[in-house]
Each structure stands twice: as structure tokens, then as C-alpha cells.
Amino acid sequence: MKTQVCIIGGGPSGLLLAQLLHRRGIASVVLERKTKDYVLGRIRAGVLEQGLVRLMEEAGCADRLHREGFVHDGTLVAYGDEMFRVDFSRHTGTPVIVYGQTEVTRDLYAAREASGGVIEYEVEDVEILGADTDAPQVSYTVGGERRRIFPQFIAGCDGFHGVSRQAIPLSVRREYEKIYPFGWLGVLSETPPVNHELIYANSPRGFALCSMRNENLSRYYIQCSLSDSPSDWTDAAFWQELKRRLPSTVAQALVTGPSIEKSIAPLRSFVTEPMRWGRLFLCGDAAHIVPPTGAKGLNTAASDVHYLYTALRQFYETGSEAGLDSYSADALARVWKVSRFSWWFSSLLHRYPDQSEFDHKVQLAELEFLRTNDAAQAAMAENYVGLPY
């Protein structure tokens, strides 16, 4: 099979790239390791930057997002019983939209299927060949049958554990990583959110986050040990611990209920360089991971898609390879800034096992500085709503 672009990975970044290319008449084939139901069953963050919203609009997939998404003009930061608001609109003129990543993916699947675009599910043993030549190939197995694609370009959107990054030789690839000494225990419940905006909380017992999916579906997180398992936490234990980490007024207003999903996610910062090798281009988690503090994972993948889509469109419409040649540098410049923000925000809100009393006092001083300093809030707001592409 021949195509212009082979996209490895049928998550939101791969599907978004495919749909954007389709709208410009650029053909693609999407390869996905799992089933569609499996992909749609993954629970992920739901805070969308305007850059991603604009890409969804350009892809023709933003109608339901605008109809059902919640516009957030700010967020709340708490420590102890102190709580203050960072006003995004006042500082940047730009809001974020709360709309679940699962729903983004669902909308993109619907668009892909309506366009007749090719998606191969349950592919196995994907192998990238000749990525550093003018004739790359992708071979894979579906239903016991070995198949081969001959694309002009390959987009690796297959996540941290995918094959795309591994296809770049170690002599070329350099990786940077920070592993955080804790995880997030997340609970999804059919309860009204405790607040109409997100609450990020630093407490002596550790970090907590109050988020939401819609008016009757809430997502809550608490910092936990990496050795914990979701089965270690009953619903009652989770709600009790969450309340202990929130300001008393928030804890009293919290509506609890049975969990419908419970999971633990480890936290890491990871960046690989370069994000291009020959005709192979890495996007999203295949190239970088950020801790979920600040919800930058999907949004940073979207910025990669923007740079790659723009570069491919430029190549096919004008013949210029300038965007392709600058893709890695352009994407990484933004990736590192986002990595810095996610690291800073995580450092501000979490308790670390080796944190000294001095470290704790400095952390509280940083929170107090953010509460009282307009310039500090403006800097946080600028990063939170999304740096420009």
C-alpha cells in the first residue's frame, strides 16, 4: 500500500494530524495497536489550550467541543486554608476549555470514519524501515497477515512505549528524564464538581486536585506513594484523605459518591532529541512526557501536530522543505518551555520524601509570592493557557 503519510498511533494526536491532512487533500493511513473501544476507554486530562481548540476547528471537529465544553477563565490555588484565584482572562485575555480527552478522541474518530480514512486496528510487530532514506517503509501484522506500507513520510504518534522513538538509533538520539518520587491516585465519580473551576492544593499531607468532566462527573486526584495500588484505597479512604488536603470550606462542600474509575499514574518528565530522523517525525508522548500538573500532555502533542501539519502542508502545496527541516527545533523549543512549567508547578504543589523544613518554608514562600504578586500570576497564567506556537 502506498500513501503520503503513515501515522503510527491512533490516539488524539495521530487522529488530529490525519484529519488536518485530509482537509488539505493529503492522504494518510493510521495504524493503531489497540481497538477503538480500548482507546476510548482511556481516562485522561480534559483541559484544552486555545491552540488545540483552533486545530480542532480547522479539522472540522469542534462543534461538540464548543457546545459541551466548559470555558474556564481562571483556576484556584490552595495551601492550608488559604486559597486564591489566578485570573486567566485578566492576565492573558485567553481562557482554557474543560472537555475530556476521551471526547476529543471520539470526535476525531467520527471525523475519520466519515471521511473514509483508513485506520488499521490491532496492528502488531510494527517495524519502521529506511526512515533515513528517500524510500521509507512500515511493515506490520494484522490478523496474522504481514502487510507493508510505502509512505513518503512517517509520523510517530504511538506514545512513550511505541516503536517510533526506538527506530531512531541511539547514536543519534539523546534522552533526558526526571522520575518523580510519587504518583497520582485519580477517582472519577458521578458527582457534581466541588467548584466550577479547578482547585490545585498543596497540603502538609500532599498534593490534591479537584477537576471535572461535566456538571455531574467529577475527577479528583491525590498524591500517593508509587508503591500504592488502586485496590489499597477504598472509596471512603480516598474521600477522607482528599478532604484533609483541601481548605475546610471546600472540604465541607464536597459531594462524595461511588467511584466509577480509579487508577494510579506515575509522574515523569521526559524529552528526546531530535524529534526528526530522516522521514520519521515524532509527535506527542513518543517524544516527550510531562507530569499531569497543569494538563500539558495532550496540549503539547497538539503543538507538535501544528508544526508537523504546517510543514507537510507547506511541502505538498509549495514543494518547500523548510518546515520539515525546522520541525524538530521548532517543536523542541516549545516542549522545553512546557517541561519547565510542568516541573515548576509540580515542585510548587507536591510534598517530596526528602523535603527538608527549609525546602518546605521556601515552597510556602513561593506560594505566598504567587498569591500576592501580579507579575507572578501573569507568568503562570501565560504558561497555563498555552504558549504561542
C-alpha positions in Angstrom: 0.0 0.0 0.0 1.2 3.5 -0.9 0.3 6.7 1.0 1.7 10.1 1.5 1.9 9.9 5.3 1.8 6.8 7.6 0.7 7.7 11.1 1.7 5.2 13.7 -0.7 5.6 16.7 -4.5 6.2 16.6 -4.8 8.4 19.7 -5.8 12.0 19.6 -2.5 13.4 18.2 -2.4 10.8 15.4 -6.1 11.3 14.5 -5.8 15.1 14.7 -2.9 15.1 12.3 -4.7 12.7 9.9 -7.9 14.9 9.9 -5.9 18.1 9.3 -4.0 16.5 6.4 -7.3 15.1 5.0 -8.8 18.6 4.9 -5.9 19.6 2.7 -6.1 16.6 0.4 -3.1 14.8 1.9 -3.6 11.1 2.2 -2.7 9.1 5.3 -3.0 5.7 6.9 -3.4 5.4 10.6 -2.1 2.3 12.5 -3.3 1.6 16.0 -2.1 -1.2 18.3 -5.3 -1.4 20.3 -9.1 -1.5 19.5 -11.1 1.7 19.1 -13.0 0.8 22.3 -9.8 0.4 24.2 -8.5 3.8 23.1 -11.8 5.5 24.0 -11.8 3.7 27.4 -8.6 5.6 28.5 -9.3 8.3 31.0 -7.1 11.4 30.5 -6.9 15.1 31.3 -9.5 17.4 29.9 -8.1 21.0 30.0 -7.6 22.3 26.4 -5.5 25.2 25.4 -6.8 27.5 22.7 -4.2 26.3 20.3 -5.7 22.8 20.4 -9.2 24.2 20.1 -8.2 26.1 17.0 -6.7 23.0 15.5 -9.9 21.1 16.2 -11.8 23.9 14.5 -9.5 23.7 11.4 -10.0 19.9 11.4 -13.8 20.4 11.4 -14.2 18.6 14.8 -15.0 21.4 17.3 -18.8 21.7 17.2 -19.5 19.4 20.2 -16.5 20.8 22.0 -17.9 24.3 21.8 -21.4 23.0 22.7 -20.5 20.9 25.7 -17.1 22.2 26.8 -16.7 24.5 29.9 -14.9 27.7 29.4 -12.6 28.4 32.4 -11.3 32.0 32.9 -9.1 31.1 35.9 -8.0 28.5 38.4 -7.7 28.3 42.2 -4.6 27.5 44.1 -4.8 26.4 47.8 -2.3 25.8 50.6 -3.6 25.1 54.1 -6.8 27.1 54.5 -5.5 29.8 52.2 -6.9 29.9 48.6 -6.5 32.4 45.8 -7.5 32.7 42.2 -5.3 33.2 39.1 -7.4 35.1 36.6 -6.5 33.9 33.1 -8.7 36.4 31.3 -7.3 39.4 33.1 -3.7 38.4 32.6 -3.9 36.9 29.1 -7.3 37.6 27.6 -7.5 33.8 26.9 -9.4 31.0 28.7 -9.0 27.3 28.6 -11.8 24.8 27.9 -12.5 21.8 30.0 -13.5 19.0 27.7 -12.4 15.4 28.2 -9.6 13.9 26.1 -11.8 10.9 25.5 -14.4 13.2 23.9 -11.7 14.8 21.8 -10.7 11.4 20.6 -14.3 10.4 20.0 -14.9 13.5 17.8 -11.7 12.8 15.8 -12.7 9.1 15.3 -16.1 10.2 14.0 -14.5 12.6 11.5 -12.0 10.0 10.3 -14.7 7.4 9.8 -17.0 10.0 8.0 -14.1 10.9 5.6 -13.5 7.2 4.8 -9.9 7.5 6.0 -8.0 4.3 6.6 -7.4 3.1 10.2 -5.9 -0.3 10.9 -6.7 -1.6 14.4 -4.9 -4.2 16.5 -1.7 -4.0 14.5 1.3 -5.9 15.8 5.0 -6.1 15.3 5.3 -2.7 13.6 8.7 -2.1 12.0 10.0 1.1 10.5 12.5 0.6 7.7 14.6 3.0 5.8 13.4 6.1 7.7 16.7 7.8 6.9 16.3 7.2 3.2 14.0 8.6 0.5 12.0 5.3 0.4 10.8 4.6 4.0 8.6 1.6 4.7 6.4 0.5 7.6 5.6 -3.2 8.0 3.2 -4.7 10.5 0.9 -7.7 11.2 -2.9 -7.6 11.3 -4.9 -10.8 11.9 -1.8 -12.9 11.3 -1.2 -11.3 7.9 2.1 -9.3 7.3 1.5 -6.0 5.5 3.7 -3.2 4.2 3.1 0.5 3.6 5.3 2.7 1.4 4.7 6.3 2.6 6.6 9.4 1.8 6.7 10.4 5.5 6.1 8.7 8.8 4.6 10.4 11.8 5.3 8.6 15.1 2.3 9.3 17.4 2.5 6.0 19.2 3.3 7.1 22.7 6.1 6.6 25.1 6.2 2.8 24.7 5.8 2.8 21.0 8.2 1.7 18.3 8.8 5.1 16.6 11.3 6.6 19.0 13.1 3.3 19.3 13.6 3.4 15.5 16.0 6.4 15.9 19.5 5.0 16.5 21.0 5.6 20.0 24.0 7.2 18.2 21.5 9.9 17.1 19.0 10.0 19.9 19.6 11.6 23.3 17.1 11.3 26.1 16.5 13.5 29.2 14.4 12.2 32.1 13.3 13.0 35.6 11.3 10.5 37.6 9.1 11.9 40.4 9.0 10.0 43.7 5.2 9.8 43.9 2.1 9.1 41.8 -1.4 10.4 41.4 -4.4 8.4 42.6 -7.3 9.5 40.5 -11.0 8.9 41.0 -13.9 9.5 38.6 -17.3 9.9 40.3 -20.8 10.8 39.1 -21.0 13.7 41.5 -21.2 17.5 40.9 -17.8 19.3 40.9 -16.9 20.9 44.2 -16.2 24.2 42.3 -16.8 25.5 38.8 -13.1 25.9 38.4 -10.1 23.6 39.0 -8.6 23.7 42.5 -4.9 22.8 42.9 -4.0 22.2 46.5 -0.7 22.0 48.5 -1.2 20.5 52.0 1.0 19.0 54.7 -0.4 15.6 53.6 0.5 16.1 49.9 -1.0 17.4 46.7 -4.7 17.3 45.7 -6.6 18.4 42.6 -10.3 18.9 42.1 -11.3 18.7 38.5 -14.4 17.8 36.4 -15.7 16.4 33.2 -19.1 17.9 33.2 -21.8 19.1 35.6 -22.4 15.6 37.1 -19.0 14.0 36.5 -16.0 14.9 38.7 -12.3 13.9 38.6 -10.3 14.1 41.8 -6.6 13.3 42.5 -4.4 12.9 45.5 -0.6 12.5 45.6 0.2 8.9 46.7 3.1 6.6 47.1 4.4 4.8 44.0 4.1 1.5 45.9 0.3 2.0 46.3 -2.3 0.1 44.2 -5.8 1.4 43.5 -7.1 -1.6 45.4 -5.3 -0.3 48.5 -7.8 2.6 48.6 -11.4 2.2 49.4 -13.7 5.0 48.2 -14.3 6.0 51.9 -10.5 6.3 52.4 -10.0 8.3 49.3 -12.7 10.8 50.1 -11.5 11.2 53.7 -7.9 11.8 52.6 -9.0 14.3 49.8 -11.0 16.3 52.4 -7.9 16.5 54.6 -5.9 18.1 51.9 -8.4 20.8 50.9 -9.3 24.1 52.6 -12.1 23.5 55.1 -14.7 25.4 53.2 -14.0 23.3 50.1 -14.0 20.0 52.0 -17.4 20.8 53.6 -18.9 21.5 50.2 -17.5 18.3 48.6 -20.2 15.8 47.4 -18.9 12.2 47.5 -20.1 9.1 45.9 -19.1 5.7 44.5 -16.1 5.8 42.2 -16.7 4.6 38.6 -12.9 4.6 37.8 -9.9 4.5 40.0 -6.2 4.5 38.8 -2.7 5.5 39.8 -0.4 7.3 37.4 3.3 7.7 38.0 4.9 11.1 37.2 7.8 11.7 34.9 9.4 14.4 32.8 11.0 13.1 29.6 12.3 14.6 26.4 14.1 13.0 23.5 16.1 14.9 20.9 15.9 15.1 18.0 12.2 14.7 17.1 13.1 14.0 13.4 15.2 11.3 11.8 15.1 11.4 8.0 11.5 11.0 7.1 10.4 9.9 10.5 8.8 12.6 12.7 7.9 12.1 16.4 4.8 13.7 17.9 3.5 13.8 21.5 4.3 11.2 24.1 6.6 9.4 21.6 9.0 12.4 22.1 8.1 13.9 25.4 6.2 13.3 28.7 5.3 15.9 31.3 3.7 15.4 34.7 0.0 16.0 34.6 0.2 19.1 36.8 -1.1 21.8 34.5 -2.5 19.4 31.9 0.1 19.9 29.3 0.4 16.4 27.8 -2.3 16.5 25.1 -1.8 20.2 24.5 1.9 19.8 23.9 1.2 16.9 21.5 -1.2 19.3 19.7 1.6 21.8 19.3 3.8 19.1 17.7 0.9 18.3 15.3 0.7 22.0 14.4 4.3 22.2 13.5 4.3 18.9 11.5 1.0 19.6 9.8 2.2 23.0 8.8 5.4 21.6 7.5 3.8 18.8 5.5 1.2 21.2 4.1 4.0 23.5 3.0 5.8 20.6 1.3 2.8 19.3 -0.6 1.5 22.8 -1.6 4.7 24.6 -2.4 7.5 21.9 -2.5 9.4 23.7 0.2 11.1 21.5 2.8 11.9 24.4 5.2 9.2 23.5 7.7 10.3 19.8 7.7 13.9 20.8 8.2 13.0 23.1 11.2 10.3 20.8 12.7 12.5 19.3 15.5 14.0 22.6 16.6 10.6 24.4 16.5 8.8 21.7 18.4 11.6 21.2 21.0 11.8 24.9 21.7 8.2 24.9 23.0 8.5 21.4 24.5 11.3 22.5 26.9 9.4 25.6 28.0 6.3 23.5 28.7 8.6 21.0 30.5 9.9 23.8 32.7 6.4 25.0 33.6 5.2 21.5 34.4 8.2 20.8 36.6 7.8 24.2 38.4 4.1 23.7 39.0 4.7 20.2 40.3 7.5 21.4 42.6 5.2 24.1 43.9 2.4 21.8 44.9 3.8 18.4 45.9 5.5 17.1 49.0 8.8 15.3 48.3 10.1 12.5 50.5 13.4 14.2 51.0 11.9 17.7 51.5 13.6 19.5 54.4 11.9 22.0 56.7 13.9 24.7 54.8 12.5 23.4 51.5 9.0 23.4 52.8 9.3 27.0 54.0 10.7 28.1 50.6 7.8 26.3 48.9 5.3 28.2 51.1 7.1 31.4 50.4 6.8 30.7 46.7 3.0 30.1 47.1 2.7 33.3 49.1 4.6 35.2 46.4 2.3 33.8 43.7 -0.7 34.8 45.8 0.4 38.4 46.2 2.4 39.2 43.1 0.6 40.2 39.9 3.6 39.6 37.7 4.0 36.1 39.0 0.3 35.3 38.4 0.6 36.7 34.9 3.5 34.4 34.2 1.6 31.4 35.5 -1.5 32.3 33.5 0.5 32.8 30.3 2.0 29.3 30.6 -1.2 27.7 31.8 -3.4 28.9 28.9 -0.7 27.8 26.5 2.4 29.4 25.0 2.0 30.5 21.4 3.0 28.1 18.6 
